[in-house]
């Protein structure tokens, strides 16, 4: 099966959350990723907005493990000259508790 890309509504939702970092939660693994590269959630959110505004591909994938079957989205921006792998999931969208979960934020291997 060919890899899917996020549709326009998904891209808009990701951008909306990234434009307001207070709506972004970070997994423990992603927190360590950020600390290890002296990045903040705000830094990553700015990169996500720039990535989407630049028209770059947002790959849609399916999570495994704890949230098996739920959709997630991957992006690979260049941050300070290094290619990064970012993975996010949209949670409880259109509810009062909605947020975007930053799952991974590390150099792409």
C-alpha positions as CSV (number, residue, x, y, z in Angstrom):
1,X,0.0,0.0,0.0
2,X,1.3,3.4,-1.0
3,X,2.1,5.9,1.8
4,X,-0.7,8.4,2.4
5,X,-0.4,12.2,2.7
6,X,-2.4,14.2,5.2
7,X,-5.4,15.9,3.6
8,X,-6.1,19.6,3.6
9,X,-8.2,19.4,6.8
10,X,-5.5,17.4,8.7
11,X,-2.8,19.8,7.5
12,X,-4.9,22.8,8.7
13,X,-5.5,21.2,12.1
14,X,-1.8,20.4,12.6
15,X,-0.9,24.0,11.7
16,X,-3.6,25.4,14.0
17,X,-2.3,23.4,17.0
18,X,1.4,24.2,16.1
19,X,0.5,27.9,15.9
20,X,-0.6,27.8,19.6
21,X,2.0,25.8,21.5
22,X,-0.2,25.8,24.6
23,X,-2.3,23.2,22.8
24,X,0.7,20.9,22.3
25,X,1.6,18.1,24.8
26,X,4.9,16.3,24.6
27,X,5.7,12.6,25.3
28,X,8.5,11.8,27.7
29,X,10.5,10.4,24.8
30,X,10.0,13.6,22.8
31,X,11.0,15.7,25.9
32,X,14.3,13.9,26.0
33,X,14.7,14.4,22.2
34,X,14.2,18.1,22.6
35,X,16.5,18.4,25.6
36,X,19.2,16.5,23.8
37,X,19.2,19.0,21.0
38,X,18.6,22.1,23.0
39,X,15.2,22.6,21.4
40,X,11.9,23.7,22.9
41,X,8.3,22.9,22.0
42,X,8.0,26.4,20.6
43,X,10.9,25.7,18.3
44,X,9.3,22.6,17.0
45,X,5.9,24.3,16.6
46,X,7.5,27.1,14.5
47,X,9.2,24.5,12.3
48,X,5.9,22.6,11.8
49,X,4.1,25.9,10.8
50,X,7.0,26.7,8.4
51,X,6.9,23.2,7.0
52,X,3.1,23.3,6.3
53,X,3.2,26.9,5.0
54,X,6.1,25.8,2.7
55,X,3.8,23.2,1.1
56,X,6.0,20.2,2.2
57,X,4.5,16.7,2.5
58,X,2.9,15.6,5.7
59,X,2.9,11.8,5.7
60,X,-0.1,10.1,7.4
61,X,0.8,6.9,9.3
62,X,-0.9,4.6,11.7
63,X,0.3,4.3,15.3
64,X,1.4,1.1,16.9
65,X,1.7,0.3,20.6
66,X,-0.3,2.3,23.2
67,X,-2.5,4.2,20.6
68,X,-2.6,1.4,18.0
69,X,-4.7,2.2,15.0
70,X,-4.8,5.9,15.6
71,X,-3.5,8.2,12.8
72,X,-0.3,10.2,13.2
73,X,1.6,12.5,11.0
74,X,5.3,12.7,10.1
75,X,7.4,15.6,8.8
76,X,11.1,15.9,8.1
77,X,12.2,19.6,8.4
78,X,15.8,20.7,8.5
79,X,16.5,22.4,11.8
80,X,19.9,24.2,12.2
81,X,21.2,22.2,9.3
82,X,20.1,18.8,10.6
83,X,17.3,16.7,9.1
84,X,14.8,16.0,11.8
85,X,12.0,13.4,12.1
86,X,8.8,14.8,13.7
87,X,5.8,12.7,14.5
88,X,2.5,14.2,15.9
89,X,-1.0,12.9,16.7
90,X,-4.2,14.9,17.0
91,X,-6.1,14.1,20.1
92,X,-9.7,14.8,21.1
93,X,-10.1,17.2,18.1
94,X,-13.1,19.6,18.3
95,X,-13.6,19.0,22.0
96,X,-12.7,21.4,24.8
97,X,-9.8,19.1,25.7
98,X,-8.2,19.0,22.2
99,X,-4.5,18.9,21.8
100,X,-1.7,17.8,19.5
101,X,0.7,15.2,20.9
102,X,4.4,15.5,19.9
103,X,5.5,11.9,19.9
104,X,9.0,12.2,18.3
105,X,11.4,15.0,17.5
106,X,14.9,13.7,16.7
107,X,17.5,13.7,13.9
108,X,16.4,11.5,11.1
109,X,18.5,8.3,10.9
